């Protein structure tokens, strides 16, 4: 695969079948190979089955208690991804997956940070990600804060 097109999108809830269909059609229209979706609003035990001809691999993190938060990563059928490990949190705010595409190891991360106390939360999520990451890291999501690239590596990992 020469290039991979990745889209990150805050969907503000995907519990409605019609909204799921709309979002999936939008992602396919944009020819996204890998999609990082935030705020899916899925509870861990009530994640709907996704059957889509184009997006065949789905990885979810949902909340233990209520239908809020939630993130997922979906991959197009032509992305030959072989999962080796997955890491999620109990609040449904992040999911990290790693595996191979061909012979190259990738780690994909999708984050939906809270809208208050973002810096301590992101610092904790980055610590977890730093111990999980292997190979090339691709990270996206809704951080609910303006990121400063010059400061990203320093203060979040302290």
Secondary structure in CASP SS format (residue, H / E / C, confidence):
PFRMAT SS
TARGET T0000
AUTHOR 0000-0000-0000
METHOD secondary structure of the structure
MODEL  1
X C 1.00
X C 1.00
X C 1.00
X C 1.00
X C 1.00
X E 1.00
X E 1.00
X E 1.00
X E 1.00
X E 1.00
X C 1.00
X C 1.00
X C 1.00
X C 1.00
X C 1.00
X C 1.00
X H 1.00
X H 1.00
X H 1.00
X H 1.00
X H 1.00
X H 1.00
X H 1.00
X H 1.00
X H 1.00
X H 1.00
X H 1.00
X H 1.00
X H 1.00
X C 1.00
X C 1.00
X C 1.00
X C 1.00
X E 1.00
X E 1.00
X E 1.00
X E 1.00
X E 1.00
X C 1.00
X C 1.00
X C 1.00
X C 1.00
X E 1.00
X H 1.00
X H 1.00
X H 1.00
X C 1.00
X C 1.00
X C 1.00
X C 1.00
X C 1.00
X C 1.00
X C 1.00
X C 1.00
X E 1.00
X E 1.00
X E 1.00
X E 1.00
X E 1.00
X E 1.00
X E 1.00
X C 1.00
X E 1.00
X C 1.00
X C 1.00
X C 1.00
X C 1.00
X C 1.00
X C 1.00
X C 1.00
X E 1.00
X E 1.00
X E 1.00
X E 1.00
X E 1.00
X E 1.00
X C 1.00
X C 1.00
X C 1.00
X C 1.00
X E 1.00
X E 1.00
X E 1.00
X E 1.00
X E 1.00
X E 1.00
X E 1.00
X E 1.00
X C 1.00
X C 1.00
X C 1.00
X C 1.00
X C 1.00
X E 1.00
X E 1.00
X E 1.00
X E 1.00
X E 1.00
X E 1.00
X E 1.00
X E 1.00
X C 1.00
X C 1.00
X E 1.00
X E 1.00
X E 1.00
X E 1.00
X E 1.00
X E 1.00
X E 1.00
X E 1.00
X E 1.00
X C 1.00
X C 1.00
X C 1.00
X C 1.00
X C 1.00
X H 1.00
X H 1.00
X H 1.00
X H 1.00
X H 1.00
X H 1.00
X H 1.00
X H 1.00
X H 1.00
X H 1.00
X H 1.00
X H 1.00
X H 1.00
X H 1.00
X H 1.00
X C 1.00
X C 1.00
X C 1.00
X E 1.00
X E 1.00
X E 1.00
X E 1.00
X E 1.00
X E 1.00
X E 1.00
X C 1.00
X C 1.00
X C 1.00
X C 1.00
X C 1.00
X C 1.00
X H 1.00
X H 1.00
X H 1.00
X H 1.00
X H 1.00
X H 1.00
X H 1.00
X H 1.00
X H 1.00
X C 1.00
END
